[in-house]
């Protein structure tokens, strides 16, 4: 059996139950099953088979979900592309993944054509895509088949493709069912981008596993999200801190009826208590989910009944995986003691695509090494203290300093550079470039910031440039980023 069986079975039990609402369309389970079949036929007629990759570049729309299930049926892999990336970033990912086919929205085609013109394409128009009839596509996928390659950058700045199997997505769905008490009567509102595992896997695919309904938005907009909560009456929604902040700052926040929501799920970064309290004051519990791309992502979570008593915690290890905290001596950390968070289970990635060295390091000893530092309290609840390496999380997006520092050091007037996070009231954090100028040089902040144009996605660009005489380093020469973050917390903006 493959994941598309979920939809076939629900179509048999409840064919007229709505599976996906998108704009002015309502797609029931029978129609969704038919569309997945047609999509699989189109892919097969394009030469897609077991082990092949299919890339998707577009905003949220039903076709992306259909592609995921069609790839599952064929034993192929979906490669979701972050539409916010710059063309050179897409070029690297596509060269690494080597897809047989790219499905893209027409509005995004020009940027991709400029970097990889030779790959076969299916271009989606503005309306719902009616997949043309294709050849019959017999099921070739199974639980062990890889289904997703989701690219996530590391401290080297080069993205790595986390390979998730169909069984990993099933295990993740079962964790979601337990975390949310997810059932066929739920209505899930999806506003986060599905090119992230958070948008795709925390609730969207698990809702379809449960036979529930998904209300799908192309992208997040605070006004549209509040209007949908009032009109569509969802019971569940996933939001990151930046989207929560945008909603509670919106003029319609207090007037919007939130009574349909059983809970709000959040994560992606350390969540400020004030954001959680804003929903708690409106009678809606906020639960946190902890995980990463490599864990599908659900690994640790709170449930609604724990939300208030354990506010700030990311919860307990999921029902269908394990999590622990490793102390510096290699043993299990005692309650209250900090250590690295480890995760083990069927939800964990199989490998990093075409990167055996990184795979071996990340999965050493049979555990996924998150690189995140946390602790557990006396009751076993997890808390995240520091995030993976030096990653900056701005508006729910990961920004990796090494990637930005490479651009900065290309400037002939820059001798040294480091990129660190500075707190931001809306986005949580913003990247700031800390620069040491070469002797006799006087680089302008605006000119430095312009070097990122067309190179990296806008959300990655430094928001400011701060000049220092030297970068603080330890005895081994490593930049002491915590000192730079402390310095920036009280510094005035220098430009940009």
ABEGO torsion letter per residue (X at the ends): XBAAAAAAAAAAABAABBABBBEABBBBAAAAAAAAAAAAAAAAAAGBBBGBBBBBBEBBBAAAAAAAAAAAAAGBBBBBBBAABBAAAAAAAAAAAGBABBBBBAAAAAAAAAABAABBBBBBBABBBBBBBBBBBBBABBAABBABBBBBBBAAGBBBBBBBBAAAAAAAAAAAAAAAGBBAABBBBBABBAABAAAAAAAAAAAAAAGBBBBBBABBBAAAAAAAAAAAGBABBBBBAAAAAAAAABAAAAABBAAABABBBBEGBBBBAAAAAAAAAAGBBBBBBBEBAAAOABABBBBAAAAAAABGBAEBBBAABBBBBBBAAGBBBBBGBBBBBBBBEAABBABBBGBAAAAAAAABGGBBBAGBBBBBBAAGBBBBABBBEABBBBGGBBBBAAAAAAAAAABAABABBBBBBBBBAAAGBBBBBBBBBBBGBBBBAAAAAAAABGABBAAABBABBBBBABBBBBAAGBBBAAAAAAAAAABBBAEX
